[in-house]
Amino acid sequence: MAVRTMMFIDGTWLAVTAIRMAEQLGYGKRVGGPLRFGALPLLCAEHVARQLPSGDSLDVVRTHYFASIATNYDPADDDAVQRRSEFFDGLRRQHRYEVYRYDVDYRGGRVRRSQRPDDQTFEPREKAVDVGLATALLEMTALSAFDIAIVVGGDRDFVPALQAVRRLGKRVAIVSARGSCPREFFDPNDALRLRDFDPIWLDDLWTQLVVTPEVGDIEVAQPAAYPLADLQTGSTESTAPDTATVAQLSTAAEGIMALVTKVHPTGYAFARDDEGLDYYFRREDLQDSHTFDELSTWKTRVHLTLSASARPGNAGRARAVTIAQQLTNAVRPPAPAAPSIAPASRTASRTASRDETSMLAPMADVWDADPFAAPSRRAI
């Protein structure tokens, strides 16, 4: 018999903790961000199921992810905010997460942290993420939508909500990380009565959660590539790719030629092939990383070996990048096909009236159709 389970993830805590854990475990910042988000709910549920005396399996009926996104920020950080928005969209489309986003008003300031104190006069504070998680947790408890709640986080502010869930007759499992967890969460005596299972440590699951070259997934730091779901989660359920995808995968080993379309000083770039498909790569992916500074927008042709295919509206992931030639009279390759967009609703119109059009408008059809992304939870 399968026990109904829901997972509630503090996304901001997870992103920061993943980078810290990667450094502590010797993986470095390069591996700090990419996590197998398709595998995360299944691995946590598996460890909870081992503690059930009945030996029942767990059915993860929903995974909720709570995080923030910048608004009213310096236009110089458009690309960073766009990547974060794409990452949220990828969680929804690839792994069926329910994503709750909350605005952080930067008052025209920079999203990226400056090294000079005089460049950052305003310190924005994330609001509503913890309250949003606690509210959804209690709402689903009241609706009896699950039997076991798996909460991923390390904030003591969740204590009252966890206690309330247990008082209402549901069981609670806590997933956290050593060094980023309040003592109340792992107290062996559980004096505050917060959980029904031994705590699950991400430290112990790390090797199974980190993306390796053989296992693709969405990246926290740069979610540009979205491989096939069955490849990234390890699922045995067959997913039949379309003909174009099969063709791309078959030529991935041989590589393709593309023209650089964007170079960012923080160490990543995009290139577009002759069919108008975009691919993302990092400085470290170049055969000689020192040549990254030689890349020039629309004037550098590169050879890419692919680790994730691309399709219209979604960039692919490239690796083993080499500079083929520097062009003097480069011609832009065709623009990528724009994804179909449903007519904008009132919510989308309100969004467009603010300075977020370039970031959120392409996903208006996705967000407006989602009851979990109601304005009361996701102010935009």
BABA-123704 format. One line per 2 residues: their letters; for each residue x, y, z of N, C-alpha, C. Coordinates in steps of 0.1 Angstrom, whole numbers, plus 5000, padded with zeros to 4 digits. Layout:
BEGIN
a> X,Y,Z,X,Y,Z,X,Y,Z | ...
***
This chain:
BEGIN
ma> 5008,4988,5000,5000,5000,5000,5009,5012,5000 | 5006,5022,4991,5013,5034,4990,5008,5045,5000
vr> 5017,5052,5007,5013,5062,5016,5014,5076,5009 | 5004,5084,5009,5005,5097,5002,5014,5106,5009
tm> 5023,5112,5001,5034,5121,5006,5034,5134,4998 | 5037,5145,5005,5040,5157,4998,5053,5163,5003
mf> 5060,5169,4994,5073,5175,4998,5072,5190,4997 | 5077,5197,5007,5077,5212,5008,5092,5217,5009
id> 5097,5224,4999,5111,5227,4998,5113,5242,5000 | 5121,5246,5009,5126,5260,5010,5137,5262,5000
gt> 5133,5267,4988,5142,5268,4977,5154,5277,4979 | 5152,5288,4986,5163,5297,4989,5173,5290,4998
wl> 5168,5284,5008,5177,5277,5017,5185,5266,5010 | 5178,5259,5001,5184,5248,4994,5195,5252,4985
av> 5193,5264,4978,5203,5269,4968,5216,5273,4976 | 5214,5280,4987,5226,5285,4994,5233,5273,5001
ta> 5225,5264,5006,5231,5252,5013,5238,5243,5003 | 5233,5242,4991,5240,5233,4981,5254,5238,4978
ir> 5255,5251,4976,5268,5257,4973,5278,5254,4985 | 5273,5257,4997,5281,5255,5009,5286,5240,5010
ma> 5276,5231,5008,5279,5217,5010,5289,5213,4999 | 5288,5218,4987,5297,5214,4976,5311,5218,4980
eq> 5313,5230,4986,5326,5234,4989,5332,5226,5001 | 5324,5223,5011,5328,5215,5022,5332,5201,5018
lg> 5324,5195,5008,5327,5181,5004,5337,5180,4993 | 5343,5191,4990,5354,5191,4980,5350,5191,4965
yg> 5337,5195,4963,5332,5195,4949,5335,5208,4942 | 5336,5219,4950,5339,5232,4945,5326,5239,4940
kr> 5326,5252,4937,5315,5259,4933,5309,5254,4919 | 5317,5248,4911,5313,5243,4898,5302,5233,4899
vg> 5302,5225,4910,5292,5215,4912,5282,5219,4923 | 5284,5231,4929,5276,5235,4940,5262,5237,4936
gp> 5259,5241,4924,5246,5245,4920,5238,5233,4914 | 5243,5226,4904,5235,5215,4898,5231,5204,4907
lr> 5218,5203,4909,5212,5192,4916,5202,5184,4908 | 5200,5171,4911,5191,5163,4903,5177,5165,4910
fg> 5170,5175,4906,5157,5178,4912,5147,5168,4909 | 5148,5160,4898,5139,5149,4896,5141,5138,4906
al> 5153,5136,4910,5157,5125,4920,5154,5129,4934 | 5155,5142,4937,5154,5146,4951,5141,5141,4958
pl> 5129,5143,4953,5117,5138,4960,5118,5123,4962 | 5122,5116,4952,5122,5101,4952,5132,5096,4962
lc> 5144,5102,4963,5154,5097,4973,5150,5100,4987 | 5144,5112,4989,5139,5115,5003,5128,5106,5007
ae> 5119,5103,4998,5107,5094,5001,5112,5080,5004 | 5122,5076,4996,5128,5062,4999,5134,5061,5013
hv> 5141,5072,5017,5146,5071,5031,5136,5072,5042 | 5125,5079,5039,5114,5079,5049,5107,5065,5049
ar> 5105,5059,5038,5098,5046,5037,5106,5036,5045 | 5119,5037,5045,5127,5027,5053,5124,5027,5068
ql> 5118,5039,5072,5115,5040,5087,5101,5036,5090 | 5093,5033,5080,5079,5029,5082,5079,5014,5087
ps> 5073,5012,5099,5073,4998,5104,5065,4989,5095 | 5055,4994,5088,5047,4985,5079,5054,4981,5066
gd> 5064,4988,5063,5071,4985,5050,5064,4991,5038 | 5054,5000,5040,5047,5005,5029,5056,5014,5020
sl> 5053,5016,5008,5060,5025,4999,5054,5039,5000 | 5061,5049,4995,5056,5063,4996,5052,5068,4982
dv> 5041,5074,4980,5037,5080,4967,5038,5095,4969 | 5048,5101,4962,5050,5115,4963,5040,5122,4953
vr> 5028,5126,4959,5018,5131,4950,5020,5146,4946 | 5029,5153,4953,5031,5167,4949,5044,5172,4956
th> 5052,5180,4948,5064,5186,4954,5062,5201,4952 | 5063,5208,4964,5061,5223,4964,5075,5229,4966
yf> 5077,5240,4958,5090,5247,4959,5088,5262,4961 | 5094,5267,4971,5092,5281,4975,5105,5289,4974
as> 5104,5300,4967,5116,5309,4965,5112,5323,4961 | 5122,5331,4959,5119,5345,4956,5125,5349,4942
ia> 5121,5360,4937,5126,5365,4924,5127,5380,4925 | 5137,5386,4919,5139,5401,4920,5130,5408,4911
tn> 5125,5420,4916,5117,5429,4908,5123,5443,4910 | 5120,5452,4901,5125,5466,4902,5140,5467,4904
yd> 5147,5460,4896,5162,5459,4897,5169,5466,4886 | 5182,5467,4887,5190,5474,4877,5190,5466,4864
pa> 5187,5472,4853,5186,5464,4840,5199,5456,4837 | 5210,5460,4843,5222,5453,4840,5222,5438,4845
dd> 5212,5435,4853,5211,5422,4859,5199,5414,4852 | 5194,5419,4841,5183,5412,4834,5186,5397,4832
da> 5199,5394,4827,5202,5380,4824,5201,5371,4836 | 5206,5376,4848,5206,5368,4860,5192,5365,4864
vq> 5183,5375,4864,5169,5373,4868,5162,5364,4858 | 5165,5366,4845,5159,5357,4835,5163,5342,4837
rr> 5175,5340,4841,5179,5326,4843,5172,5320,4855 | 5170,5328,4865,5162,5323,4877,5148,5320,4873
se> 5142,5329,4865,5128,5326,4860,5128,5314,4852 | 5137,5312,4843,5138,5300,4835,5139,5287,4843
ff> 5147,5288,4854,5149,5277,4863,5136,5273,4869 | 5128,5283,4874,5115,5280,4880,5106,5273,4869
dg> 5106,5278,4857,5098,5272,4847,5102,5258,4844 | 5116,5255,4844,5121,5242,4842,5116,5232,4853
lr> 5116,5237,4865,5111,5228,4876,5097,5224,4874 | 5089,5233,4869,5075,5230,4866,5073,5220,4855
rq> 5080,5224,4844,5078,5216,4831,5084,5202,4832 | 5097,5202,4837,5104,5189,4837,5101,5180,4848
hr> 5098,5185,4860,5096,5177,4872,5082,5179,4879 | 5074,5187,4873,5060,5188,4878,5060,5194,4892
ye> 5070,5202,4895,5070,5209,4908,5059,5220,4908 | 5053,5223,4919,5045,5234,4921,5053,5245,4927
vy> 5056,5256,4919,5065,5266,4923,5058,5279,4928 | 5062,5283,4939,5056,5295,4945,5067,5306,4945
ry> 5065,5317,4938,5075,5327,4937,5070,5340,4944 | 5080,5346,4951,5076,5359,4959,5086,5370,4955
dv> 5081,5381,4953,5089,5393,4948,5098,5398,4959 | 5110,5402,4955,5119,5410,4963,5122,5423,4955
dy> 5117,5434,4961,5119,5447,4955,5133,5452,4957 | 5141,5454,4946,5155,5458,4947,5156,5474,4946
rg> 5145,5481,4944,5145,5495,4944,5155,5501,4934 | 5156,5494,4922,5165,5498,4912,5180,5494,4914
gr> 5183,5487,4925,5196,5483,4928,5201,5471,4920 | 5213,5467,4922,5219,5455,4916,5215,5443,4923
vr> 5212,5432,4915,5210,5419,4921,5223,5412,4925 | 5233,5413,4916,5246,5407,4919,5253,5415,4929
rs> 5260,5409,4938,5267,5415,4949,5279,5422,4944 | 5281,5434,4947,5293,5441,4943,5305,5439,4954
qr> 5317,5440,4949,5328,5438,4958,5331,5451,4965 | 5326,5462,4961,5328,5475,4967,5316,5479,4975
pd> 5318,5482,4988,5307,5485,4997,5299,5497,4993 | 5305,5507,4987,5298,5519,4983,5289,5517,4971
dq> 5290,5505,4964,5282,5502,4953,5268,5496,4957 | 5267,5493,4969,5254,5486,4974,5249,5493,4986
tf> 5241,5503,4984,5236,5511,4996,5223,5505,5001 | 5216,5496,4994,5204,5490,4998,5205,5475,4999
ep> 5201,5470,5011,5202,5456,5013,5188,5450,5013 | 5183,5444,5001,5170,5438,5000,5169,5426,5009
re> 5157,5424,5015,5154,5412,5023,5143,5404,5017 | 5146,5391,5016,5135,5382,5011,5124,5381,5021
ka> 5112,5382,5016,5100,5382,5024,5090,5371,5019 | 5082,5366,5028,5071,5357,5025,5074,5343,5021
vd> 5086,5339,5018,5090,5326,5014,5087,5316,5025 | 5092,5318,5037,5089,5309,5049,5075,5309,5052
vg> 5068,5321,5052,5054,5321,5056,5046,5314,5045 | 5050,5315,5032,5043,5308,5022,5044,5293,5023
la> 5056,5288,5026,5057,5274,5028,5049,5269,5040 | 5049,5276,5051,5041,5272,5063,5026,5273,5060
ta> 5022,5283,5052,5008,5284,5049,5003,5272,5040 | 5011,5269,5030,5007,5258,5021,5008,5245,5028
ll> 5017,5243,5037,5018,5231,5045,5006,5229,5054 | 5001,5240,5060,4989,5239,5069,4977,5237,5060
em> 4976,5244,5049,4965,5243,5040,4963,5228,5035 | 4974,5222,5031,4973,5209,5026,4970,5199,5037
ta> 4974,5202,5049,4971,5194,5061,4956,5195,5064 | 4951,5207,5064,4936,5208,5066,4928,5201,5056
ls> 4933,5201,5044,4925,5194,5033,4928,5179,5033 | 4936,5174,5042,4940,5160,5043,4945,5155,5029
af> 4954,5164,5023,4959,5160,5010,4971,5151,5011 | 4976,5148,5023,4987,5139,5024,4987,5132,5037
di> 4995,5121,5038,4996,5114,5051,5009,5118,5058 | 5020,5120,5050,5033,5124,5055,5038,5136,5047
ai> 5043,5146,5055,5049,5158,5049,5064,5157,5050 | 5071,5159,5039,5085,5159,5039,5090,5174,5037
vv> 5096,5180,5047,5099,5194,5047,5114,5195,5045 | 5119,5202,5035,5133,5204,5032,5137,5218,5036
gg> 5145,5220,5046,5148,5233,5050,5157,5232,5063 | 5160,5244,5068,5168,5245,5080,5165,5258,5088
dr> 5152,5262,5088,5148,5274,5095,5140,5271,5107 | 5144,5276,5118,5136,5274,5131,5122,5280,5130
df> 5120,5290,5121,5107,5296,5120,5096,5286,5116 | 5100,5274,5111,5090,5264,5108,5085,5256,5119
vp> 5091,5258,5131,5087,5250,5143,5072,5250,5146 | 5065,5262,5147,5051,5262,5150,5043,5254,5139
al> 5046,5256,5126,5039,5249,5116,5040,5234,5117 | 5052,5229,5119,5055,5215,5120,5047,5209,5132
qa> 5047,5216,5143,5039,5212,5155,5024,5211,5152 | 5019,5221,5144,5005,5221,5141,5001,5209,5132
vr> 5010,5206,5122,5007,5195,5113,5006,5182,5121 | 5015,5180,5131,5014,5168,5138,5002,5167,5148
rl> 4998,5179,5153,4986,5179,5161,4973,5176,5153 | 4974,5179,5140,4962,5176,5132,4963,5161,5126
gk> 4972,5153,5132,4972,5139,5129,4980,5135,5117 | 4989,5143,5111,4997,5140,5100,5012,5138,5105
rv> 5019,5130,5098,5033,5127,5102,5042,5137,5094 | 5054,5140,5100,5064,5149,5095,5077,5143,5094
ai> 5084,5145,5083,5098,5141,5081,5106,5154,5077 | 5118,5155,5083,5126,5167,5081,5138,5163,5073
vs> 5141,5170,5062,5153,5168,5054,5161,5181,5055 | 5174,5180,5060,5182,5192,5062,5196,5189,5060
ar> 5205,5198,5064,5220,5196,5062,5227,5199,5074 | 5237,5191,5077,5245,5193,5089,5252,5207,5088
gs> 5251,5215,5098,5257,5228,5098,5247,5239,5093 | 5236,5235,5088,5226,5245,5083,5212,5241,5089
cp> 5212,5236,5101,5200,5230,5107,5200,5234,5122 | 5188,5239,5127,5187,5242,5141,5187,5229,5149
re> 5192,5230,5161,5192,5218,5170,5179,5211,5172 | 5168,5220,5172,5155,5214,5175,5151,5204,5164
ff> 5156,5205,5152,5153,5196,5141,5159,5182,5143 | 5170,5181,5149,5177,5168,5151,5179,5164,5165
dp> 5172,5171,5174,5172,5167,5188,5168,5152,5190 | 5177,5144,5195,5173,5129,5196,5160,5127,5204
nd> 5158,5136,5214,5146,5135,5223,5134,5141,5216 | 5136,5149,5206,5125,5156,5199,5116,5163,5210
al> 5122,5171,5218,5115,5178,5229,5103,5186,5224 | 5104,5192,5212,5093,5201,5207,5083,5193,5199
rl> 5085,5180,5197,5076,5172,5190,5073,5177,5176 | 5084,5177,5168,5084,5182,5155,5083,5172,5144
rd> 5087,5160,5146,5088,5150,5135,5085,5136,5140 | 5083,5127,5130,5079,5113,5133,5090,5104,5128
fd> 5101,5109,5122,5111,5101,5117,5125,5107,5120 | 5135,5099,5119,5148,5104,5121,5151,5114,5110
pi> 5159,5124,5113,5162,5134,5102,5170,5128,5091 | 5167,5133,5079,5174,5128,5067,5184,5139,5063
wl> 5197,5136,5061,5207,5145,5058,5210,5146,5044 | 5210,5157,5038,5214,5159,5024,5228,5155,5022
dd> 5236,5157,5032,5251,5153,5032,5252,5138,5028 | 5243,5130,5033,5244,5116,5030,5239,5112,5016
lw> 5231,5121,5011,5225,5118,4997,5233,5126,4986 | 5243,5133,4990,5249,5142,4981,5254,5136,4968
tq> 5261,5124,4969,5266,5118,4957,5255,5113,4947 | 5243,5111,4953,5232,5107,4944,5225,5119,4939
lv> 5227,5131,4944,5220,5143,4940,5227,5152,4931 | 5241,5151,4931,5249,5160,4923,5249,5155,4909
vt> 5247,5165,4899,5247,5161,4885,5261,5158,4881 | 5263,5147,4874,5276,5143,4869,5275,5144,4854
pe> 5286,5143,4846,5286,5143,4832,5277,5133,4826 | 5275,5122,4833,5266,5111,4828,5252,5113,4831
vg> 5248,5122,4841,5234,5124,4845,5231,5138,4843 | 5222,5142,4834,5219,5156,4832,5207,5160,4841
di> 5206,5173,4843,5194,5178,4851,5195,5193,4850 | 5185,5199,4856,5184,5214,4857,5195,5219,4867
ev> 5201,5230,4864,5211,5235,4872,5205,5247,4880 | 5209,5248,4893,5205,5259,4901,5211,5272,4896
aq> 5224,5272,4894,5231,5284,4891,5227,5289,4877 | 5226,5280,4867,5223,5284,4853,5214,5274,4847
pa> 5201,5275,4848,5192,5265,4843,5189,5268,4828 | 5198,5266,4820,5196,5269,4806,5192,5257,4798
ay> 5196,5245,4802,5194,5233,4795,5184,5224,4802 | 5175,5218,4795,5165,5209,4801,5165,5196,4793
pl> 5173,5186,4797,5173,5173,4789,5160,5165,4791 | 5160,5154,4785,5148,5146,4786,5146,5141,4800
ad> 5133,5140,4804,5130,5137,4818,5135,5123,4822 | 5135,5114,4813,5139,5100,4817,5154,5099,4818
lq> 5161,5108,4811,5176,5107,4813,5180,5114,4826 | 5173,5124,4830,5178,5131,4842,5173,5125,4855
tg> 5162,5118,4856,5157,5113,4868,5160,5098,4870 | 5165,5092,4859,5168,5077,4860,5155,5069,4860
st> 5144,5074,4855,5132,5067,4855,5132,5056,4845 | 5126,5045,4848,5125,5034,4838,5113,5035,4829
es> 5105,5046,4831,5094,5048,4822,5099,5054,4809 | 5095,5048,4798,5100,5053,4785,5094,5066,4782
ta> 5102,5075,4776,5098,5088,4771,5103,5089,4757 | 5094,5089,4747,5097,5088,4733,5100,5102,4728
pd> 5113,5106,4725,5116,5119,4719,5111,5120,4705 | 5109,5133,4701,5105,5135,4687,5117,5132,4677
ta> 5114,5133,4664,5124,5130,4654,5136,5140,4655 | 5133,5152,4657,5143,5163,4658,5152,5160,4669
tv> 5147,5156,4681,5155,5153,4692,5164,5141,4690 | 5159,5131,4684,5167,5119,4681,5179,5123,4672
aq> 5176,5131,4662,5186,5135,4653,5197,5143,4660 | 5193,5152,4669,5203,5160,4677,5211,5151,4686
ls> 5205,5141,4693,5212,5132,4701,5222,5124,4694 | 5219,5120,4682,5227,5111,4674,5240,5119,4669
ta> 5239,5132,4668,5250,5140,4663,5258,5147,4674 | 5253,5145,4687,5259,5152,4698,5273,5148,4700
ae> 5277,5135,4698,5290,5131,4700,5300,5137,4690 | 5295,5139,4677,5303,5145,4667,5304,5160,4669
gi> 5294,5166,4675,5295,5181,4677,5289,5188,4666 | 5286,5201,4668,5281,5210,4658,5289,5223,4658
ma> 5286,5231,4647,5292,5244,4646,5282,5254,4650 | 5286,5265,4657,5277,5275,4661,5284,5289,4662
lv> 5276,5299,4662,5282,5313,4663,5278,5319,4676 | 5288,5324,4683,5286,5330,4696,5277,5342,4695
tk> 5266,5342,4704,5256,5353,4704,5257,5361,4716 | 5262,5356,4727,5263,5363,4740,5275,5359,4748
vh> 5282,5368,4753,5293,5365,4762,5292,5373,4775 | 5291,5367,4786,5290,5374,4799,5303,5373,4807
pt> 5307,5385,4812,5320,5385,4820,5321,5376,4832 | 5309,5371,4837,5310,5362,4848,5313,5348,4845
gy> 5314,5345,4831,5320,5332,4828,5310,5323,4820 | 5300,5328,4813,5292,5319,4805,5289,5326,4792
af> 5284,5318,4782,5282,5323,4769,5271,5315,4762 | 5265,5320,4752,5255,5313,4744,5260,5313,4729
ar> 5257,5303,4722,5260,5302,4708,5248,5296,4700 | 5246,5300,4688,5235,5296,4680,5239,5289,4667
dd> 5233,5278,4664,5237,5270,4652,5230,5275,4640 | 5232,5269,4629,5226,5274,4616,5211,5272,4615
eg> 5206,5263,4624,5191,5261,4624,5184,5270,4634 | 5192,5279,4641,5186,5289,4650,5184,5284,4664
ld> 5190,5272,4667,5189,5267,4681,5201,5272,4689 | 5198,5275,4702,5208,5281,4711,5214,5271,4720
yy> 5226,5273,4724,5233,5264,4733,5241,5272,4743 | 5242,5267,4755,5248,5274,4766,5261,5267,4770
fr> 5272,5274,4774,5284,5268,4779,5291,5277,4788 | 5300,5272,4797,5307,5279,4807,5322,5281,4802
re> 5328,5290,4809,5343,5292,4807,5350,5279,4808 | 5347,5271,4818,5354,5258,4820,5352,5248,4809
dl> 5342,5250,4801,5339,5240,4790,5348,5242,4778 | 5355,5254,4777,5364,5256,4766,5377,5247,4768
qd> 5382,5243,4757,5394,5234,4757,5405,5241,4764 | 5406,5254,4762,5415,5263,4769,5407,5274,4775
sh> 5405,5273,4788,5396,5283,4795,5401,5297,4793 | 5414,5299,4791,5419,5313,4790,5414,5319,4777
tf> 5410,5312,4767,5405,5317,4755,5391,5323,4756 | 5384,5321,4768,5371,5326,4769,5370,5341,4767
de> 5380,5349,4771,5380,5363,4769,5382,5367,4755 | 5386,5358,4746,5387,5361,4732,5374,5359,4724
ls> 5364,5354,4731,5351,5352,4724,5345,5366,4721 | 5339,5367,4709,5333,5380,4705,5320,5377,4699
tw> 5310,5384,4704,5296,5382,4700,5294,5384,4685 | 5288,5374,4679,5286,5373,4664,5298,5373,4656
kt> 5310,5371,4662,5322,5371,4654,5331,5359,4657 | 5326,5350,4665,5334,5338,4669,5326,5326,4666
rv> 5332,5317,4658,5325,5304,4654,5332,5294,4663 | 5323,5285,4669,5329,5275,4679,5323,5262,4675
hl> 5331,5252,4679,5326,5238,4678,5322,5233,4691 | 5309,5227,4692,5303,5223,4704,5301,5208,4705
tl> 5304,5202,4716,5300,5188,4718,5289,5189,4728 | 5277,5184,4725,5265,5186,4733,5263,5176,4744
sa> 5259,5181,4756,5255,5172,4767,5240,5172,4769 | 5233,5182,4763,5218,5183,4763,5213,5189,4751
sa> 5203,5184,4745,5198,5189,4732,5190,5202,4734 | 5188,5209,4723,5181,5222,4724,5168,5220,4715
rp> 5158,5228,4718,5146,5229,4710,5141,5243,4710 | 5132,5247,4701,5128,5261,4701,5123,5266,4714
gn> 5129,5277,4719,5125,5283,4731,5133,5278,4743 | 5141,5268,4742,5149,5262,4753,5163,5259,4748
ag> 5173,5265,4755,5187,5264,4751,5192,5250,4755 | 5201,5245,4747,5207,5232,4750,5220,5234,4758
ra> 5227,5224,4762,5239,5225,4770,5250,5220,4762 | 5261,5227,4761,5273,5223,4753,5285,5221,4763
ra> 5294,5213,4759,5306,5210,4766,5317,5208,4756 | 5329,5207,4761,5341,5205,4752,5341,5215,4740
vt> 5341,5227,4743,5340,5238,4733,5353,5242,4729 | 5355,5244,4715,5367,5248,4710,5364,5260,4700
ia> 5373,5270,4699,5371,5281,4690,5376,5276,4676 | 5366,5277,4666,5369,5273,4653,5376,5284,4645
qq> 5370,5296,4645,5376,5307,4638,5370,5320,4643 | 5377,5331,4641,5373,5344,4643,5368,5350,4630
lt> 5356,5354,4629,5350,5359,4616,5351,5374,4616 | 5354,5379,4604,5355,5394,4602,5341,5400,4598
na> 5334,5393,4589,5321,5397,4584,5311,5386,4588 | 5308,5385,4600,5299,5374,4605,5284,5378,4601
vr> 5277,5368,4597,5263,5369,4595,5255,5362,4605 | 5245,5369,4611,5238,5362,4622,5230,5350,4617
pp> 5230,5339,4625,5222,5328,4621,5207,5331,4624 | 5198,5323,4618,5184,5326,4620,5180,5326,4635
ap> 5170,5335,4638,5166,5336,4652,5158,5323,4655 | 5159,5319,4668,5151,5307,4672,5136,5309,4671
aa> 5129,5299,4669,5115,5300,4668,5109,5303,4682 | 5100,5312,4682,5094,5317,4695,5084,5306,4699
ps> 5083,5303,4712,5073,5294,4717,5059,5300,4716 | 5049,5292,4714,5035,5297,4713,5031,5302,4726
ia> 5024,5314,4726,5020,5320,4739,5005,5322,4738 | 4998,5318,4749,4984,5320,4750,4981,5335,4752
pa> 4969,5339,4749,4965,5353,4751,4968,5357,4766 | 4974,5369,4768,4977,5373,4781,4964,5376,4789
sr> 4964,5372,4802,4953,5374,4810,4955,5387,4818 | 4946,5390,4827,4947,5403,4835,4960,5403,4843
ta> 4963,5391,4848,4976,5390,4856,4988,5393,4848 | 4988,5388,4835,4999,5390,4826,5000,5405,4823
sr> 4988,5411,4821,4988,5426,4818,4994,5434,4829 | 4990,5430,4841,4996,5438,4852,5011,5436,4853
ta> 5015,5424,4850,5030,5421,4850,5037,5430,4839 | 5031,5430,4827,5037,5438,4817,5037,5452,4819
sr> 5028,5457,4827,5027,5472,4830,5039,5476,4839 | 5045,5466,4846,5057,5469,4854,5069,5466,4845
de> 5081,5468,4851,5093,5467,4843,5099,5452,4843 | 5089,5442,4842,5094,5428,4842,5090,5421,4829
ts> 5085,5429,4819,5080,5423,4807,5090,5413,4801 | 5102,5418,4799,5112,5409,4793,5115,5396,4800
ml> 5112,5396,4813,5115,5384,4821,5103,5375,4822 | 5091,5380,4824,5080,5371,4827,5070,5369,4816
ap> 5069,5379,4806,5059,5378,4796,5059,5365,4788 | 5071,5359,4784,5071,5347,4776,5064,5335,4784
ma> 5063,5336,4797,5057,5325,4804,5043,5328,4810 | 5037,5338,4804,5023,5342,4809,5013,5331,4808
dv> 5014,5323,4797,5004,5312,4796,5007,5301,4806 | 5019,5299,4810,5022,5289,4820,5017,5293,4834
wd> 5021,5305,4838,5017,5309,4852,5002,5312,4854 | 4996,5318,4844,4982,5321,4846,4973,5309,4847
ad> 4977,5298,4841,4968,5286,4841,4970,5278,4853 | 4979,5282,4862,4983,5274,4874,4976,5279,4887
pf> 4967,5271,4893,4960,5275,4905,4970,5277,4917 | 4981,5270,4916,4991,5271,4927,4999,5284,4927
aa> 4998,5292,4916,5005,5304,4914,4996,5316,4915 | 4986,5315,4924,4976,5326,4926,4983,5338,4931
ps> 4978,5350,4927,4985,5363,4932,4986,5364,4947 | 4978,5358,4954,4979,5358,4969,4991,5351,4974
rr> 4996,5342,4966,5008,5335,4970,5021,5340,4962 | 5018,5344,4950,5030,5349,4942,5027,5363,4936
ai> 5030,5373,4944,5027,5386,4941,5035,5391,4929 | 5029,5395,4918,5037,5400,4907,5031,5413,4902
***
